[in-house]
Amino acid sequence: MKIIKDPVHGYVEADEPMLRLLDSGVVQRLRHVTQLGFANLVYPGANHTRFEHSLGAMHLAGIMCRELGLDGEETRLVTTAALLHDIGHGPFSHVTEPVMEEFVGRKHHQIGYLVREGAIAAILEAEGIDPAEVCAVVAGEHRFASIIHGSLDVDRMDYLMRDAHYTGVPYGTVDAHRLIRCSVLAESGIALRESGINAAESLLIARTLMRPAVYFHHVSRIATSMFVHALREEVLTVPGANARELVRMDDAACMERLKHSPSPIVRDLASRVYARDLYKRALYVGEDRVNAAALRQDPGPAREREIARDIAGVAGVPVAKVLVDIPPLPRALSMEVRVRNGHAMVDIEEVSPLIGTLNDTRRQQWRLGVYTAPEHRQAVEQAATEVLRVKRATKQDKLVVT
């Protein structure tokens, strides 16, 4: 048994099998994949990695397994899945997820190709753990999946606490141990005793407040859009560029590859992100001013580039100087979480009036962004307003863009 000092949870225990997994190449790579992508351009302390988050998720998963009364074999499965749940992430974590989906055809939680062969497979086989079962837990397709893949899971508990710690943003307060003590295992997954409602509300409030402050901060979104466009240009225009190879790099390797690309567009965008010489907001509007549902009918970088080309054409600026960012509309909070209220199982919305308010707030936080170089800002704003048929802002809607 080894004790690892963690700044969020204190001391984390890892036994010999877990240490072998920790020392594997695919897990060690996570030391070099930042948890929050380009949030460190806003919060300089946000340089924590997927490695330490995975340790934290494993730690909390072990505590929850004990609380739920799982046996040793079940606990080993869940804690292993918690440790490995992020090994499929590309460089800069969620930043490169759209490129992975578009060109490789998988999402980060589809980790079968990493655990069914090689070092990880050998370790799991030695411990009597079925790699397919680990994949099912990570993908949300197992009876224990909601421990790490649900609305009140240990993954969310850890990343909210950890992200708040490293950014210094005081919104990620989560009483993880209270939530875990109030958790029960139902047929549909993790449920709560009624005494855990306040702790659950606290977590959902934290998620809501962290979205605009950290996860969807406009500076981070601009850098993300620039990097995604650079990566797509590399794949689409540079002979020999391999998307599978690029998304298995770590942050530094991918950034250096793009900074020294044969493509001048790729080099410029990557170098600007690296130096924090970012594009600016030409347009930044909520769904009340655009037809968000229509724009999200065919989501993804390819559709965003089509719209960017239309805007650039109207504005009379180079296509590479216009970026369109259409984030996913936020999903309703905790639809699958149910609460044990006496002897009945009821939806959490029935016992928590906050949930509806939080869902409304999350939709109001959504923003469509159009970004460009500072010298093209006015022309691109006018063109984007025309192309996207943006409604005129009321006085209270107006935002000072900097």
Secondary structure, 3 states (H helix, E strand, C coil): CEEEEECCCEEEEECHHHHHHHCCHHHHHHHHCECCCCHHHCCCCCCCEHHHHHHHHHHHHHHHHHHHCCCHHHHHHHHHHHHHCCCCCCCCHHHHHHHHHHHHCCCCCCCHHHHCCHHHHHHHHHCCCCHHHHHHHHHCCCCCHHHCCCCCCHHHHHHHHHHHHHHCCCCCCCCHHHHHHCEEEECCEEEEEHHHHHHHHHHHHHHHHHHHHHHCCHHHHHHHHHHHHHHHHHHHHCCCCCHHHHHCCCHHHHHHHHHCCCCHHHHHHHHHHHCCCCCEEEEEECCCCCCHHHHCCCCCHHHHHHHHHHHHHHHCCCHHHEEEECCCCCCCCCCCCEEEECCEEEEHHHHCCHHHHHHHHHHHHCCEEEEECHHHHHHHHHHHHHHCCCCCCCHHHCCCCC
